[in-house]
Structure formats: structure tokens, C-alpha cells
Amino acid sequence: METLLIKVSERQKANMLVELLKSMDFIESVDYMDDLKSFKDAFNKVNEIAVSSDLNEMTMDDINKEIKEYRLEKRSGSN
């Protein structure tokens, strides 16, 4: 999965882009952050969770393995 961060200067155009992206079948999710503060808060929360977990000791290969296992469990319905 790839993640994109797109900054759009006009709210109306940003809303149009969000709706366009949501309509595409290959887009997994679209998160709309209307200001930099909410983005920073969300980013800081992710970092807090990461620091308090085993993520800071895991290699990228370990993290990718965990993601693949989670996706397989989710697909099989055995959460």
C-alpha cells in the first residue's frame, strides 16, 4: 500500500478531489485533514503509539510480515 499526502490551497477543490478519489475502486481510504494542526495531532498520536509498542525495535521486514499476517487474518475472518 502506498500513502500520498496532497496539499490543496482551495477548500472547494480539495473537497472535489476527495470525492473523486473516494469514487475510485483501487483507493483503500481517503482521510481529509482540513488544517495542519489536525494533521500534526494525528501524526503525533501515531508516533506515540509506535514508541509505546514493539515497533521501535522491529525491522522493516518484521513490520511488513506483521502487515501481511494481519491482512491474511482479516481476509479469512479470524480476527
N, C-alpha and C positions, 0 to 999 in steps of 0.2 A: 504494500500500500504506500502511496506517495501522499504527502501533505503539501498543500500550497497555501501561502499567505499572500493575499492580494489586497492592496490598499486602493480604495476608490475615493476620489475627492468629493463627489456629489452623492448625497444620500439616495436620491431617486434612482440614479444609475446603479448604485450599489444594490438597491432592492431589486431592480430588474435583473442584474447579474445573478443574484442569489436565486431568484425564481427560475432563471434559465438553467443554472447548474442543478437545481433540485429536479428538474424535468429530465435530466439525462440518466439513463439506466445504469451507467457504469460509475456514477458518483455515489459513494457509500454514505456520505453525510456532508452537510453544509452547516457551518457554525458562523453566525453573524455577530460580530462584536462591533458595536456602534461607536466605541471610543477606545482610546489607547489604555485608559485606566482599567476597563473591564478585561482587556487582553492581558495586561500585566498581572492582574489579580488571578486570572485563570492560569497563567504561566507559572506564577509563584506557587499556586496550590499544587500543580503537577510536580514542581520541584520539591516541595515539602513532602509529598507522598513518596517520591523517588528516594529522598535521603533517608526516610524512616523505613524503607524496605531493603531487600537484598539487592536492589538494582545497582547500587553504587559499587558492589563487589562482583557484578556479573560482566562477562564479556559480551560483545555484540552478538556472537554466535549463540551464547546462552539465552539472550533476550529473544533472538529470532526463533530459537527452539521453543521457548515458552509460548510465544505468539502462535506458532504453528500448532502446538498441542492444544491451546485454548480454542483455536478455530475448529479443530477436529472434534473436540468435545462439544462445542456449540452446535456444529452441524449434526452430530449424532444424537443431540438432545440429552446428553448425560452430564449436565452441569452439576 
